[in-house]
């Protein structure tokens, strides 16, 4: 199974950016995005690439679902 996760851009330099993935920061390529992103934009990240821009409300909803899934896993349910 492949998983892409939402992250918020905290720094953009050329064809790379630093993304905050719910508290974890990673450097990713932004070469696949159709338009140049800006700091504060939300993106979907998959295997080190930002693959699309994401609406902030959708990003938060997705993060809430992922957190809920992680909580259920931690509790064994």
Number of C-alpha atoms within 10 A of each C-alpha: 2 5 8 14 16 26 28 25 23 17 15 19 9 9 12 16 23 19 28 18 18 13 9 8 14 15 17 19 20 24 15 12 15 10 10 12 18 13 13 15 15 26 26 20 23 15 12 13 19 27 18 17 20 16 12 16 10 12 18 16 12 14 17 12 11 13 13 12 13 13 12 11 10 9 8 7 8
